[in-house]
Amino acid sequence: MGNTLGLAPMGTLPRRSPRREEPLPNPGSFDELHRLCKDVFPAQMEGVKLVVNKVLSSHFQVSHTVHMSALGLPGYHLHAAYAGDWQLSPTEVFPTVVGDMDSSGSLNAQVLLLLAERLRAKAVFQTQQAKFLTWQFDGEYRGDDYTATLTLGNPDLIGESVIMVAHFLQSLTRRLVLGGELVYHRRPGEEGAILTLAGKYSAVHWVATLNVGSGGAHASYYHRANEQVQVGVEFEANTRLQDTTFSFGYHLTLPQANMVFRGLVDSNWCVGAVLEKKMPPLPVTLALGAFLNHWRNRFHCGFSITVG
């Protein structure tokens, strides 16, 4: 008899192809774990500031900053940046050289290099007039689903002192990242190390991050309600200083008005807000900020104009 049910023989049944798992993403740098939450909070403003940005070419850009404040003498900063031809992402261009010098002759400089496809290097120098304060060298390797970083701060072979920081992050799933930080310092008569564990969970609209170690804890929560509203909550505890801080910040974007509003309130009875307003078609951005510390009875405000 034929196959009256119309079923195919067992040997001819189609086989399901094995499901391919998508590769895990790279977790990024350790220093950027809390970045989304920190970008919600407003930056401190005090006095009057004028910033003029000028793009000289596709690789070179300079900016001039004049700052006048009631808390100190007026200051001037010259900022220059060079970006190379190798662009890995909208925010990563190699090589990159950035320098900032103030009116007293103090210099802050950074050099970013791409040594190989996955290996990056960074050098940071800071001087106070003619005296070196900080020199730091970083090496970062980015694998398919992990990132390893080694940092040397102020290495001094003659004085036998150094600060060494090692970071490691591993993506366990597409949403969960775990890692740690080891800080080792040595100088004559003193030596020690601090270990910190870190974890980050990223959902569709929110990100939760936690750092816990012998030096304290740092937790943050970022939530994007919609295209206009973002909020962030941050908790920091320092075991050495016996101090804890809780902060709440929000970020409101009004695209039709070309305005951005940021605000914060923390457990130290401090409230603050910054309002930014773009003035198209002119390349001008105005910013007005005010901060009040009720506990210390301190108030300061600031106003800035950015051209370019």
N, C-alpha and C positions, 0 to 999 in steps of 0.2 A: 504494500500500500504506500501511497505517497504521503508526504507530510501534510495531513489534513488541517492541522492548526496553523500552517504557514510559518512555523518556527524554523530558524536556521539551525543546522547541525552545530553541536558543541564546538567542533574544531574551527568553525567559521565565524564565531561570535567576535565582534570587534573588541579590541583591547583598549582600555583607557590609558592614555599616555600619562606618565608620572608628572605630578604637579611641580612645577619649578618654583622654588622659593626665591623671592626677591632678595638681593643682597642687602645686608644691613648698612645704614648710612654711617658716615664718619661723624663722631660725636662733637667735633670741633675742639676748640681750645678750652683749657680749664678756667682761664680768666674770664671766659664769656658765659659761664654757667648762669649767673644772675643778671645778665645784660638786659634781657627783655624787661624785667621788673625795674631795674635801675633807670632805664630810659623813660619810664613813666614819670618819675619824680622831677620837679623843677630844679634847675641849677641855682646856687646862691648868687644873688646880685646885690651890689652895693656901689653907690656912686654913679658916675656918668662915664659911659664908654662909647668910643667911636671906632668902628672897624671898617677898613677899606680893603676889599679883595680885588686883586688884579691877576687875570690869566694872561701870561706872556706868550705861551705857546701850548701845544698839546701835551707837553711834558713838564713845563715849569710854571709855577704859580707863587705869588708873593702876597702878603697881607700886612697892613700897618694897623696897629692898635694903640690908641691913646686912652688912658684910664685916669680919671680924677676922682679922688675919694677923700672924705673927711677923716678917715682913719689913718691915712698915710700920705706920703708925697706923691705928686702926679708921676705917672710912669708911661713909658713908650716901649712897645714890643715890635720887633721885626720878625715875621714868620715867613720862611721860604720852604717850598716843597718841590721835589723832583720825582716824577713817575716815569718808569721805563716803558718798554713796548710789550712786555709779557703780562697779559691780563688773564688771570684765572677766573675771576668773578667780578661783578660790578664794584666790589669793595676791596679787591685784592689785585694789586699791580706790582710787578717786580722788574728791576730793583726800585726801591723807594728810599729817598733820603729826605728827612724832615729836620729843620733847625729852627730854633726860636731864641732870639737874643734880646735882652732888655737894655734900657738906657744905662745901667751900671756895668754892662759888659758880661753879665752872667749868661751862660749858654746851656740850652737843652737840645740834644741832637739824638736822632734815631736813624739807623740804617737797616733796611730789610732786604734780604737777599734770598733768592731761590737757588739753592745749590744743586738740587736734583728735582725730579718730578714730585717726590714726596718729602723732600728734606728742605727745611727752611731755617734761616739763621737771622738773628737780630742782635744788634749792638746798640746800647744806650749809654750816653755820656752826659754828665751834668757838672757844670762848673759854677763856682761863685767868684766872679771876677777872674783872678788868675789862679785860683786854687781848685783842684779837682775834688768833687764831692762824691760822685758815684760813677762807676763804670761797670756795666753789666753785659753779659753775653748769654744769648739764648740759642738753643738748638731744638727744633721741633720736627718730629717725624710723624706723618699722617698716613696710616694704613687704610685699608678698605673700611674697617669698622672699629678702629682704635686710634688714639693719639698719644704719643709719648713725648715729653718735654723735659729738658734739663737746663737749668739756669745757674750761672755763676755770678755772684754779686761781690764787687769790691775784692777780687782776689789779690792777696799780697803775699808773695813767697818769702820776702825778707821778714816781714812781721808775723808770718805764720798765722794769718787770719783769712777767713773766707766764709761766704754764705752760699750754700748750695740748696737748690730747690728742685725736686723731681715731681713731675705730674704724670698721671696716667689715667686715661678714660677709655672705657670699653662699652660699645653698644651691645646690650644683651638681646634686645628686641628693637623694633622700629620706634618704640616709644620710651623705653627704659635705658638709661645710661648710668653706669656705676664706675667709680674710680677713687683715686686718693691723691693726697699730697704729702710729701715728706720734706720738711725744712730742717736743714742741718747747719749749725753755725759753730765756728771755732775761732778763738782768739787766745792769746796767752793768758792762762789761768782760768779759762772758761770754755766749756764745750757742752752742747746739748742738741736735742732733736725733738721735733714736734710732728706727730702724725695726725692727719685729718682725712676722714672718709667722706665721700661725696656721692650724691645720687640725684638724678634728674628724671622726671617723668613728664612727657609732652603729650597732651591730648590735642583735640582739634582746635579748641578755643582757649585752652589754659595750659600753664606750665608750672610745675611745682619742683622746687630745688631745695636740697638740704645738705649742709656741710656740718659735720660733727667731729670734734677732736679734743685733745687735752687742753687746748687753748681756749675753747669755747664752742659756740654753735652759731650758724648763720642759715636762716631759712627764709625763703621768698616764695610768693605765689603771684603769678601774673594771669590776668583774665582779660580776654578781648571780647567785650559784649557785642559790638558791632563795628562797622567801619569808622564810626566817630568816637566811640567811648572805649577807653582802656583803663583798667585799675590794677594796682599792685599793692601787696602787703609784704612787709619785711620785718624780720625779727633777728636781732643780733645780741649775743651774750658773750661777755669777755670774763673768763675766770680769773685772770690776773688782776684786772681792775675792779672786779666784783660789780660789774655794771651791765644792765640789760636795756635795750631800746626796742620799741615797737613803733613802726611807721606805716602810715596809709597814704597812698598817692593815687592821683587820677589824672588822666590825659584826655582832653576833649578837643576834637577837631571839627571846625566849622568850615568846610571847603567853599561854600558859597560866599562866605565873608572873608576868606583867606586868613583865618585866625586859628591859633592853637593856644589852648589854655591848659596849664598844668598847676596842680595844687597838692599840698601835703599837710598832714597833721601827725604829730608823734607823741610818744609818752613823756617827753621832756617839756610838755606844754608849749610846743612851738608849732605855729601855723605859718604857711607861706604860699604864695601863688605867683606865677609868671604868665603874662599875656604877650603873645607874639602876633604881630600883624604885618602881613606883606602888602606892599603898595604897588601892584601891577598897574601899568606896564613898566614902571620904574623898578630897577633892581635894588630896592630898598626894603629892609625889614626893621620894624620898630619893636622893641621889647620893653616891658614895664613890669617890675617885680617888687614885692614887699614881703618882709618876714618879721614876725613878732614872736619873741620868747617871753611868755607870761611869767615863767618861774624866775628868770633873771631880770625881767623888766627891761628888755633890750629890743629895740626896733631899728631896722635899717631897710632902705629901699634903694632901688637902682633903676637906671634908664640907659638903654643902649640903642645905637643906630648902626646897622650893618649895610654897607654899600657893596654890591657885587655878589 
